[in-house]
């Protein structure tokens, strides 16, 4: 009997060698080393690692000190702003607004207002900094500044970085109904980004994310399956795969793991077990939580259940 696969490893350090030294430099409070690790990154990598670093606990005093000492340094301010946003979001939690207390909202918004002050300064000094603008798009959503302001921030970024997937992912959330958007606007934006991106780029996963958001808004797996198996939706997901994960130019860059995870989840809900198994096999022992936690809140367990079923029904290379 074949050995059952081990639980997926969702630690980004297992997939990206750049993560570990950033974490180590941050734990030592070694600013020159930390800055050095970011120096050679492309905009996507910089935004990705800002997100990783911002998750660390108890780093606000250190980042505040560095920002005070180096007010002109874009990285220092972006890291501080990102950390404040994530700390605020942990206070708010991922629950819908009706399940968040007034006290939680007050503390959440206080963190985001502080982040906004820092990030405004960064983008004023460095208007081409994609990582800082990406944080400001997320902040616009949390502060409920509206669709137009969130789009304005994205357009500022897109002038210099037209296919910046982290920013597109954040704005897509803003356009969903749960953040006062509409499904039409969410799908239109996803298609806009997918159509404009180069062949093989991962941006077409936005089409799939938009459909998963709407499918899982049904609050049942059966309802999600019914939405995703609609012929038009299925066709759009397959076209997105042809543009990205199935395209010969698709590369394992900063978004590869998330892209394969998103498609794996969609294929499982569509009960297309062969394509799902191919994506799980391509990830090997790794995984990305992507949207797996939307179903029962336990993304690791849900990922493993879907993976096991895909291998059982779709085969395993």
C-alpha beads as a LAMMPS data file, in Angstrom:
LAMMPS data file: protein, C-alpha beads

317 atoms
316 bonds

1 atom types
1 bond types

-500.0 500.0 xlo xhi
-500.0 500.0 ylo yhi
-500.0 500.0 zlo zhi

Masses

1 110.0

Atoms # bond

1 1 1 0.000 0.000 0.000
2 1 1 1.370 3.484 -0.819
3 1 1 2.305 5.624 2.131
4 1 1 -0.160 8.393 2.918
5 1 1 1.236 11.874 2.215
6 1 1 2.425 13.841 5.206
7 1 1 0.459 16.924 6.261
8 1 1 1.227 19.867 3.984
9 1 1 3.950 22.289 4.980
10 1 1 2.486 25.792 4.834
11 1 1 5.628 27.520 6.128
12 1 1 6.795 29.910 3.414
13 1 1 10.406 29.253 4.437
14 1 1 10.061 25.724 3.064
15 1 1 9.223 27.071 -0.392
16 1 1 11.316 30.237 -0.564
17 1 1 14.934 30.277 0.587
18 1 1 14.814 34.042 1.116
19 1 1 12.390 33.755 4.052
20 1 1 14.675 32.192 6.661
21 1 1 17.465 34.814 6.603
22 1 1 14.888 37.607 6.777
23 1 1 13.311 36.035 9.835
24 1 1 16.716 35.496 11.446
25 1 1 17.833 39.092 10.841
26 1 1 14.556 40.341 12.268
27 1 1 14.858 38.140 15.354
28 1 1 18.372 39.567 15.943
29 1 1 17.044 43.097 15.346
30 1 1 19.834 43.423 12.779
31 1 1 18.681 46.263 10.536
32 1 1 21.684 46.315 8.124
33 1 1 21.324 42.578 7.504
34 1 1 17.566 42.825 7.129
35 1 1 17.852 45.670 4.673
36 1 1 20.516 43.784 2.745
37 1 1 18.230 40.802 2.247
38 1 1 15.603 43.044 0.628
39 1 1 18.036 44.960 -1.553
40 1 1 18.117 42.609 -4.543
41 1 1 14.452 41.609 -4.590
42 1 1 12.037 42.385 -7.401
43 1 1 8.828 44.268 -6.437
44 1 1 6.778 41.083 -5.983
45 1 1 9.449 39.496 -3.809
46 1 1 9.772 42.652 -1.754
47 1 1 6.019 42.798 -1.149
48 1 1 5.911 39.085 -0.351
49 1 1 8.720 39.294 2.203
50 1 1 7.303 42.465 3.753
51 1 1 4.218 40.374 4.468
52 1 1 6.289 37.576 5.956
53 1 1 8.335 39.895 8.162
54 1 1 5.275 41.838 9.292
55 1 1 3.800 38.703 10.879
56 1 1 6.542 38.552 13.545
57 1 1 5.531 39.288 17.126
58 1 1 6.736 42.169 19.286
59 1 1 8.690 43.968 16.566
60 1 1 6.897 47.325 16.652
61 1 1 9.409 49.019 19.013
62 1 1 12.322 47.897 16.844
63 1 1 10.670 49.028 13.602
64 1 1 9.566 52.295 15.186
65 1 1 13.166 52.991 16.250
66 1 1 14.527 52.208 12.795
67 1 1 11.881 54.393 11.158
68 1 1 12.705 57.265 13.488
69 1 1 16.419 56.898 12.736
70 1 1 15.927 56.461 8.977
71 1 1 12.772 58.383 8.050
72 1 1 13.788 58.396 4.399
73 1 1 14.065 54.602 4.206
74 1 1 11.080 53.116 2.357
75 1 1 11.623 49.629 3.728
76 1 1 11.597 50.717 7.367
77 1 1 8.303 52.561 7.051
78 1 1 6.698 49.872 4.904
79 1 1 7.598 47.142 7.395
80 1 1 6.241 49.191 10.293
81 1 1 3.027 49.988 8.448
82 1 1 2.552 46.381 7.389
83 1 1 3.156 45.128 10.924
84 1 1 0.580 47.546 12.361
85 1 1 -1.971 46.460 9.764
86 1 1 -1.469 42.789 10.545
87 1 1 -1.566 43.383 14.292
88 1 1 -4.815 45.269 13.811
89 1 1 -6.294 42.561 11.643
90 1 1 -5.520 39.928 14.281
91 1 1 -7.515 42.024 16.751
92 1 1 -10.420 42.314 14.331
93 1 1 -10.239 38.597 13.371
94 1 1 -11.328 37.159 10.029
95 1 1 -14.994 36.942 10.992
96 1 1 -17.682 38.932 9.194
97 1 1 -18.384 42.363 10.681
98 1 1 -21.502 41.251 12.548
99 1 1 -19.347 38.931 14.685
100 1 1 -16.756 41.604 15.620
101 1 1 -17.278 43.628 18.812
102 1 1 -17.263 47.413 19.013
103 1 1 -14.089 47.281 21.120
104 1 1 -12.362 45.091 18.536
105 1 1 -13.288 47.513 15.771
106 1 1 -11.995 50.477 17.778
107 1 1 -8.610 48.856 18.392
108 1 1 -8.464 47.581 14.811
109 1 1 -9.043 51.043 13.360
110 1 1 -6.554 52.602 15.777
111 1 1 -3.820 50.300 14.444
112 1 1 -4.791 51.027 10.852
113 1 1 -4.809 54.787 11.370
114 1 1 -1.298 54.595 12.784
115 1 1 -0.220 52.492 9.811
116 1 1 -1.776 54.982 7.421
117 1 1 0.253 57.852 8.860
118 1 1 3.482 55.925 8.329
119 1 1 2.609 54.678 4.843
120 1 1 1.462 58.072 3.573
121 1 1 4.940 59.341 4.307
122 1 1 6.573 56.378 2.561
123 1 1 4.541 56.742 -0.638
124 1 1 5.062 60.522 -0.651
125 1 1 8.829 60.018 -0.553
126 1 1 8.809 56.891 -2.753
127 1 1 5.776 57.009 -5.070
128 1 1 6.995 53.963 -7.009
129 1 1 7.229 51.637 -3.987
130 1 1 4.907 48.725 -4.792
131 1 1 5.087 47.156 -1.332
132 1 1 4.009 50.366 0.401
133 1 1 1.133 50.989 -2.006
134 1 1 -0.029 47.383 -1.601
135 1 1 -0.268 47.935 2.153
136 1 1 -2.213 51.148 1.556
137 1 1 -4.736 49.273 -0.614
138 1 1 -5.303 46.805 2.203
139 1 1 -5.536 49.670 4.669
140 1 1 -8.160 51.435 2.557
141 1 1 -10.323 48.344 2.865
142 1 1 -9.902 48.064 6.631
143 1 1 -10.558 51.769 7.175
144 1 1 -13.607 51.570 4.887
145 1 1 -12.420 54.418 2.684
146 1 1 -14.497 53.184 -0.229
147 1 1 -14.137 51.597 -3.644
148 1 1 -12.952 54.745 -5.419
149 1 1 -10.129 55.436 -2.968
150 1 1 -8.944 51.824 -3.046
151 1 1 -8.927 51.913 -6.844
152 1 1 -7.084 55.253 -6.829
153 1 1 -4.343 53.715 -4.719
154 1 1 -4.109 50.723 -7.011
155 1 1 -3.908 52.944 -10.095
156 1 1 -1.035 54.883 -8.523
157 1 1 0.853 51.620 -8.079
158 1 1 -0.115 50.198 -11.469
159 1 1 1.430 53.138 -13.328
160 1 1 4.834 51.745 -12.356
161 1 1 3.942 48.093 -11.713
162 1 1 0.987 47.137 -13.948
163 1 1 0.837 43.434 -13.045
164 1 1 1.576 43.512 -9.314
165 1 1 -0.387 40.487 -8.141
166 1 1 -0.328 41.177 -4.365
167 1 1 -1.976 44.553 -4.956
168 1 1 -4.479 43.041 -7.379
169 1 1 -5.382 40.350 -4.861
170 1 1 -5.998 42.978 -2.197
171 1 1 -8.149 45.147 -4.459
172 1 1 -10.157 42.115 -5.569
173 1 1 -11.189 41.645 -1.934
174 1 1 -12.342 45.272 -1.849
175 1 1 -14.548 44.680 -4.876
176 1 1 -16.344 41.682 -3.326
177 1 1 -19.776 42.242 -1.718
178 1 1 -18.442 41.503 1.781
179 1 1 -16.492 44.769 1.464
180 1 1 -19.373 46.727 -0.130
181 1 1 -18.506 45.782 -3.701
182 1 1 -20.451 43.746 -6.242
183 1 1 -19.822 40.416 -7.925
184 1 1 -19.920 42.111 -11.334
185 1 1 -17.161 44.497 -10.310
186 1 1 -15.054 41.737 -8.737
187 1 1 -15.261 39.529 -11.841
188 1 1 -14.627 42.457 -14.188
189 1 1 -11.476 43.437 -12.306
190 1 1 -10.230 39.837 -12.222
191 1 1 -10.701 39.509 -15.989
192 1 1 -9.049 42.908 -16.558
193 1 1 -5.912 41.780 -14.713
194 1 1 -5.828 38.330 -16.305
195 1 1 -6.253 39.673 -19.851
196 1 1 -3.511 42.287 -19.434
197 1 1 -0.895 39.999 -17.878
198 1 1 1.844 38.337 -19.958
199 1 1 1.323 34.714 -21.041
200 1 1 2.223 32.319 -18.244
201 1 1 1.939 34.955 -15.534
202 1 1 0.052 33.895 -12.391
203 1 1 -2.414 36.822 -12.496
204 1 1 -5.176 34.690 -14.026
205 1 1 -5.694 33.108 -10.599
206 1 1 -7.713 36.249 -9.816
207 1 1 -10.461 34.885 -12.069
208 1 1 -10.515 31.708 -10.011
209 1 1 -10.368 33.561 -6.693
210 1 1 -13.361 35.674 -7.686
211 1 1 -15.353 32.569 -8.579
212 1 1 -14.302 30.825 -5.364
213 1 1 -15.363 33.878 -3.348
214 1 1 -18.802 33.800 -4.943
215 1 1 -19.068 30.014 -4.771
216 1 1 -18.175 29.863 -1.084
217 1 1 -20.557 32.718 -0.319
218 1 1 -23.262 30.035 -0.622
219 1 1 -22.087 28.761 2.816
220 1 1 -22.188 25.131 1.711
221 1 1 -19.884 22.864 -0.240
222 1 1 -22.849 21.699 -2.337
223 1 1 -23.689 25.285 -3.263
224 1 1 -20.062 26.030 -4.079
225 1 1 -19.840 22.975 -6.323
226 1 1 -23.010 23.945 -8.151
227 1 1 -21.641 27.422 -8.874
228 1 1 -18.250 26.218 -10.070
229 1 1 -19.700 23.485 -12.274
230 1 1 -21.806 25.956 -14.240
231 1 1 -20.569 25.611 -17.866
232 1 1 -19.631 29.296 -18.194
233 1 1 -17.779 29.342 -14.865
234 1 1 -15.981 26.096 -15.688
235 1 1 -14.927 27.535 -19.040
236 1 1 -13.539 30.681 -17.416
237 1 1 -11.552 28.640 -14.888
238 1 1 -10.105 26.448 -17.627
239 1 1 -9.178 29.536 -19.663
240 1 1 -7.453 30.967 -16.585
241 1 1 -5.494 27.727 -16.193
242 1 1 -4.440 27.877 -19.845
243 1 1 -3.139 31.399 -19.248
244 1 1 -1.206 30.490 -16.106
245 1 1 -0.495 27.066 -14.564
246 1 1 -1.010 25.141 -17.811
247 1 1 0.959 27.606 -19.914
248 1 1 4.523 26.610 -20.911
249 1 1 5.810 29.984 -19.663
250 1 1 4.479 29.474 -16.126
251 1 1 7.354 29.705 -13.663
252 1 1 7.803 28.881 -9.990
253 1 1 8.204 32.486 -8.872
254 1 1 6.786 34.193 -5.782
255 1 1 3.188 33.286 -6.643
256 1 1 3.588 29.725 -7.873
257 1 1 2.510 27.971 -4.688
258 1 1 -0.549 30.110 -4.165
259 1 1 -1.520 29.751 -7.817
260 1 1 -1.381 25.966 -7.723
261 1 1 -3.222 25.860 -4.397
262 1 1 -6.046 28.066 -5.664
263 1 1 -6.500 25.985 -8.779
264 1 1 -6.266 22.728 -6.803
265 1 1 -9.111 23.864 -4.567
266 1 1 -11.259 24.952 -7.512
267 1 1 -10.677 21.675 -9.367
268 1 1 -11.596 19.694 -6.248
269 1 1 -14.854 21.581 -5.793
270 1 1 -15.555 21.071 -9.507
271 1 1 -14.795 17.348 -8.958
272 1 1 -12.134 17.437 -11.654
273 1 1 -9.886 15.111 -9.725
274 1 1 -7.199 14.540 -12.354
275 1 1 -6.302 18.238 -12.773
276 1 1 -6.543 18.683 -9.000
277 1 1 -4.145 15.788 -8.386
278 1 1 -1.689 17.283 -10.885
279 1 1 -1.578 20.539 -8.941
280 1 1 -1.134 18.802 -5.596
281 1 1 1.645 16.654 -7.066
282 1 1 3.388 19.761 -8.437
283 1 1 3.393 21.228 -4.919
284 1 1 4.960 18.090 -3.427
285 1 1 5.079 18.336 0.387
286 1 1 4.264 22.059 0.291
287 1 1 0.995 23.936 0.388
288 1 1 -0.541 27.358 0.621
289 1 1 -3.607 28.037 2.717
290 1 1 -5.069 30.044 -0.200
291 1 1 -8.825 29.772 0.442
292 1 1 -8.984 26.334 2.032
293 1 1 -9.903 27.797 5.426
294 1 1 -13.086 29.289 3.990
295 1 1 -14.869 25.950 4.271
296 1 1 -14.426 24.942 7.904
297 1 1 -11.749 27.259 9.254
298 1 1 -9.035 24.581 9.311
299 1 1 -7.043 25.160 6.148
300 1 1 -4.439 22.457 6.839
301 1 1 -7.017 19.735 7.458
302 1 1 -9.128 20.824 4.488
303 1 1 -6.106 20.952 2.184
304 1 1 -5.126 17.444 3.270
305 1 1 -8.657 16.067 2.817
306 1 1 -8.920 17.503 -0.670
307 1 1 -5.433 16.302 -1.570
308 1 1 -6.123 12.759 -0.364
309 1 1 -9.380 12.629 -2.334
310 1 1 -7.729 14.038 -5.459
311 1 1 -4.998 11.401 -5.315
312 1 1 -7.548 8.638 -4.698
313 1 1 -9.843 9.659 -7.543
314 1 1 -7.477 11.378 -9.946
315 1 1 -4.340 9.302 -9.590
316 1 1 -0.947 10.227 -8.238
317 1 1 2.178 10.602 -10.336

Bonds

1 1 1 2
2 1 2 3
3 1 3 4
4 1 4 5
5 1 5 6
6 1 6 7
7 1 7 8
8 1 8 9
9 1 9 10
10 1 10 11
11 1 11 12
12 1 12 13
13 1 13 14
14 1 14 15
15 1 15 16
16 1 16 17
17 1 17 18
18 1 18 19
19 1 19 20
20 1 20 21
21 1 21 22
22 1 22 23
23 1 23 24
24 1 24 25
25 1 25 26
26 1 26 27
27 1 27 28
28 1 28 29
29 1 29 30
30 1 30 31
31 1 31 32
32 1 32 33
33 1 33 34
34 1 34 35
35 1 35 36
36 1 36 37
37 1 37 38
38 1 38 39
39 1 39 40
40 1 40 41
41 1 41 42
42 1 42 43
43 1 43 44
44 1 44 45
45 1 45 46
46 1 46 47
47 1 47 48
48 1 48 49
49 1 49 50
50 1 50 51
51 1 51 52
52 1 52 53
53 1 53 54
54 1 54 55
55 1 55 56
56 1 56 57
57 1 57 58
58 1 58 59
59 1 59 60
60 1 60 61
61 1 61 62
62 1 62 63
63 1 63 64
64 1 64 65
65 1 65 66
66 1 66 67
67 1 67 68
68 1 68 69
69 1 69 70
70 1 70 71
71 1 71 72
72 1 72 73
73 1 73 74
74 1 74 75
75 1 75 76
76 1 76 77
77 1 77 78
78 1 78 79
79 1 79 80
80 1 80 81
81 1 81 82
82 1 82 83
83 1 83 84
84 1 84 85
85 1 85 86
86 1 86 87
87 1 87 88
88 1 88 89
89 1 89 90
90 1 90 91
91 1 91 92
92 1 92 93
93 1 93 94
94 1 94 95
95 1 95 96
96 1 96 97
97 1 97 98
98 1 98 99
99 1 99 100
100 1 100 101
101 1 101 102
102 1 102 103
103 1 103 104
104 1 104 105
105 1 105 106
106 1 106 107
107 1 107 108
108 1 108 109
109 1 109 110
110 1 110 111
111 1 111 112
112 1 112 113
113 1 113 114
114 1 114 115
115 1 115 116
116 1 116 117
117 1 117 118
118 1 118 119
119 1 119 120
120 1 120 121
121 1 121 122
122 1 122 123
123 1 123 124
124 1 124 125
125 1 125 126
126 1 126 127
127 1 127 128
128 1 128 129
129 1 129 130
130 1 130 131
131 1 131 132
132 1 132 133
133 1 133 134
134 1 134 135
135 1 135 136
136 1 136 137
137 1 137 138
138 1 138 139
139 1 139 140
140 1 140 141
141 1 141 142
142 1 142 143
143 1 143 144
144 1 144 145
145 1 145 146
146 1 146 147
147 1 147 148
148 1 148 149
149 1 149 150
150 1 150 151
151 1 151 152
152 1 152 153
153 1 153 154
154 1 154 155
155 1 155 156
156 1 156 157
157 1 157 158
158 1 158 159
159 1 159 160
160 1 160 161
161 1 161 162
162 1 162 163
163 1 163 164
164 1 164 165
165 1 165 166
166 1 166 167
167 1 167 168
168 1 168 169
169 1 169 170
170 1 170 171
171 1 171 172
172 1 172 173
173 1 173 174
174 1 174 175
175 1 175 176
176 1 176 177
177 1 177 178
178 1 178 179
179 1 179 180
180 1 180 181
181 1 181 182
182 1 182 183
183 1 183 184
184 1 184 185
185 1 185 186
186 1 186 187
187 1 187 188
188 1 188 189
189 1 189 190
190 1 190 191
191 1 191 192
192 1 192 193
193 1 193 194
194 1 194 195
195 1 195 196
196 1 196 197
197 1 197 198
198 1 198 199
199 1 199 200
200 1 200 201
201 1 201 202
202 1 202 203
203 1 203 204
204 1 204 205
205 1 205 206
206 1 206 207
207 1 207 208
208 1 208 209
209 1 209 210
210 1 210 211
211 1 211 212
212 1 212 213
213 1 213 214
214 1 214 215
215 1 215 216
216 1 216 217
217 1 217 218
218 1 218 219
219 1 219 220
220 1 220 221
221 1 221 222
222 1 222 223
223 1 223 224
224 1 224 225
225 1 225 226
226 1 226 227
227 1 227 228
228 1 228 229
229 1 229 230
230 1 230 231
231 1 231 232
232 1 232 233
233 1 233 234
234 1 234 235
235 1 235 236
236 1 236 237
237 1 237 238
238 1 238 239
239 1 239 240
240 1 240 241
241 1 241 242
242 1 242 243
243 1 243 244
244 1 244 245
245 1 245 246
246 1 246 247
247 1 247 248
248 1 248 249
249 1 249 250
250 1 250 251
251 1 251 252
252 1 252 253
253 1 253 254
254 1 254 255
255 1 255 256
256 1 256 257
257 1 257 258
258 1 258 259
259 1 259 260
260 1 260 261
261 1 261 262
262 1 262 263
263 1 263 264
264 1 264 265
265 1 265 266
266 1 266 267
267 1 267 268
268 1 268 269
269 1 269 270
270 1 270 271
271 1 271 272
272 1 272 273
273 1 273 274
274 1 274 275
275 1 275 276
276 1 276 277
277 1 277 278
278 1 278 279
279 1 279 280
280 1 280 281
281 1 281 282
282 1 282 283
283 1 283 284
284 1 284 285
285 1 285 286
286 1 286 287
287 1 287 288
288 1 288 289
289 1 289 290
290 1 290 291
291 1 291 292
292 1 292 293
293 1 293 294
294 1 294 295
295 1 295 296
296 1 296 297
297 1 297 298
298 1 298 299
299 1 299 300
300 1 300 301
301 1 301 302
302 1 302 303
303 1 303 304
304 1 304 305
305 1 305 306
306 1 306 307
307 1 307 308
308 1 308 309
309 1 309 310
310 1 310 311
311 1 311 312
312 1 312 313
313 1 313 314
314 1 314 315
315 1 315 316
316 1 316 317
